[in-house]
């Protein structure tokens, strides 16, 4: 019998491009923050280490690979795609990307199902499912205004995984804050894609509200995120308000897609800025022995 043909796979450097390493902070950082909130930041646990590895390339390939596959028409019209902000796929890369995404995710999910408590595994699958539903038919939540942003709470869900794994206290207020931030950030980031999305006939919260309306919408969610953080860390809440509400107000003042594109790098680094402020407080607490 002839040997079966090898599965078509994308080269590693293309997988990295598709997975957008600059955005891995949104998954890896969220898990690390959740671990900090449990009070077990330095605890070595096989299931948590496996989760940490999974939330790098495999999980981000699931998030952005499916998104790039579904948005090929819009991405072809978007000047920001084709680099670190997202891949511009060729027709020949569709099947290799699907195979690569499946082969990188399936073994991890099977292994994690054996390692994680049931509630933690269900939460992880729920987050992955929301990301898939955002990009893929029949739901394709990206094309359902308001639901497109609300589905982005999936970015926040890994925050609760360490508590579920370790049986520690919940992370209620920070989780709500990150959910609100994720909804606001999704809307803000979508403002720069309004021309490309409208040209492709894709309806999003941004195309529905327009640039100025999207800036207001994002501003409300950023304010709510800070309110949720205030009881936990006033300094972190202030950092979030300063950066995120600042960029929303800057867009509201000059409401154009070009301005949204100019502000996008700030949007990318907001998790790093807010995380750094929280991290300084963590170090100070450790030094004090608290």
TARA-V527302 format. One record per residue. N is the residue number from 0. SS is DSSP state (H for helix, E for strand, C for the rest). OMEGA is omega as a letter, one per 30 degrees, with the letter a starting at -180 (* if undefined). BURIAL is 1 if it has 24 or more other C-alpha atoms within 12 Angstrom, else 0. Layout:
# TARA-V527302
n->[N/N]
ss->[SS/SS]
omega->[OMEGA/OMEGA]
burial->[BURIAL/BURIAL]
This chain:
# TARA-V527302
n->[0/1/2/3/4/5/6/7/8/9/10/11/12/13/14/15/16/17/18/19/20/21/22/23/24/25/26/27/28/29/30/31/32/33/34/35/36/37/38/39/40/41/42/43/44/45/46/47/48/49/50/51/52/53/54/55/56/57/58/59/60/61/62/63/64/65/66/67/68/69/70/71/72/73/74/75/76/77/78/79/80/81/82/83/84/85/86/87/88/89/90/91/92/93/94/95/96/97/98/99/100/101/102/103/104/105/106/107/108/109/110/111/112/113/114/115/116/117/118/119/120/121/122/123/124/125/126/127/128/129/130/131/132/133/134/135/136/137/138/139/140/141/142/143/144/145/146/147/148/149/150/151/152/153/154/155/156/157/158/159/160/161/162/163/164/165/166/167/168/169/170/171/172/173/174/175/176/177/178/179/180/181/182/183/184/185/186/187/188/189/190/191/192/193/194/195/196/197/198/199/200/201/202/203/204/205/206/207/208/209/210/211/212/213/214/215/216/217/218/219/220/221/222/223/224/225/226/227/228/229/230/231/232/233/234/235/236/237/238/239/240/241/242/243/244/245/246/247/248/249/250/251/252/253/254/255/256/257/258/259/260/261/262/263/264/265/266/267/268/269/270/271/272/273/274/275/276/277/278/279/280/281/282/283/284/285/286/287/288/289]
ss->[C/C/C/C/C/C/C/C/C/C/C/H/H/H/H/H/H/H/H/C/H/H/H/C/H/H/H/H/H/H/H/H/H/H/H/H/H/H/C/C/C/C/C/C/C/H/H/H/H/H/H/H/H/H/C/C/H/H/H/H/H/H/H/H/H/H/H/H/H/H/C/H/H/H/H/H/H/C/C/C/C/C/E/C/C/E/C/C/C/C/C/C/H/H/H/H/H/H/H/H/H/H/H/H/H/H/H/H/H/H/H/H/H/H/H/C/C/H/H/H/H/H/H/H/H/H/H/H/H/H/H/H/H/H/H/C/C/C/C/C/H/H/H/C/C/C/H/H/H/H/H/H/H/H/H/H/H/H/H/H/H/H/H/H/H/H/C/C/C/C/C/H/H/H/H/H/H/H/H/H/H/H/H/H/H/H/H/H/H/H/H/H/H/H/H/H/H/H/H/H/C/C/C/C/H/H/H/H/H/H/H/H/H/H/H/H/H/H/H/H/H/H/H/H/H/H/H/H/H/H/C/C/C/H/H/H/H/H/H/H/H/H/H/H/H/H/H/H/H/H/H/H/H/C/C/C/H/H/H/H/H/H/H/H/H/H/H/H/H/H/H/H/H/H/H/H/H/H/H/H/H/H/H/H/H/H/H/H/C/C]
omega->[l/l/l/l/l/l/l/a/l/l/a/a/l/l/l/l/a/a/l/a/l/a/l/l/a/l/a/a/l/l/a/l/l/l/l/a/l/a/a/a/a/a/l/a/a/a/l/l/l/l/a/l/a/a/l/a/a/a/l/l/l/a/a/l/l/l/a/l/a/a/a/a/l/a/l/a/a/a/a/l/a/l/a/l/l/a/l/a/l/l/a/a/a/a/l/l/l/l/a/l/l/a/l/a/a/a/l/a/l/l/l/l/l/a/a/l/a/a/l/l/l/l/l/l/l/l/l/l/l/l/l/a/l/a/a/l/g/a/a/a/l/a/l/a/a/l/l/l/a/l/a/l/l/l/a/a/l/l/a/a/a/l/l/l/a/a/a/l/a/a/a/a/l/l/l/l/a/l/a/l/a/l/l/a/l/a/a/a/a/a/a/a/a/a/a/a/l/l/a/a/l/a/l/l/a/l/l/a/a/a/a/l/l/l/l/a/l/a/l/a/l/l/l/l/l/l/l/a/a/a/a/a/a/a/l/l/l/l/l/l/a/a/a/l/l/a/l/l/l/l/l/a/l/a/l/l/l/l/l/l/l/a/a/l/l/l/a/a/l/l/l/a/a/l/l/l/l/a/l/l/l/l/l/l/l/l/l/a/a/*]
burial->[0/0/0/0/0/0/0/0/0/1/0/0/0/1/1/1/1/1/1/1/1/1/1/1/1/1/1/1/1/1/1/1/1/1/1/1/1/1/0/0/0/0/0/0/0/0/1/1/1/1/1/1/1/1/1/1/1/1/1/1/1/1/1/1/1/1/1/1/1/1/1/1/0/1/1/1/0/1/0/1/1/0/0/1/1/1/1/1/1/0/0/0/1/1/0/1/1/1/1/1/1/1/0/1/1/0/0/1/1/0/0/1/0/0/0/1/0/0/0/1/1/0/1/1/1/0/1/1/1/1/1/1/1/1/1/1/0/0/0/1/1/1/1/1/1/1/1/1/1/1/1/1/1/1/1/1/1/1/1/1/1/1/1/1/1/1/0/0/0/0/1/0/1/1/1/1/1/1/1/1/1/1/1/1/1/1/1/1/1/1/1/1/1/1/1/1/1/1/0/0/0/1/1/1/1/1/1/1/0/1/1/1/1/1/1/1/1/1/1/1/1/1/1/1/1/1/1/1/1/0/0/0/1/0/1/1/1/1/1/1/1/1/1/1/1/1/1/1/1/1/1/1/0/0/1/1/1/0/1/1/1/0/1/1/1/1/1/1/0/1/1/1/1/1/1/0/1/1/1/0/0/0/0/0/0/0/0/0/0/0]
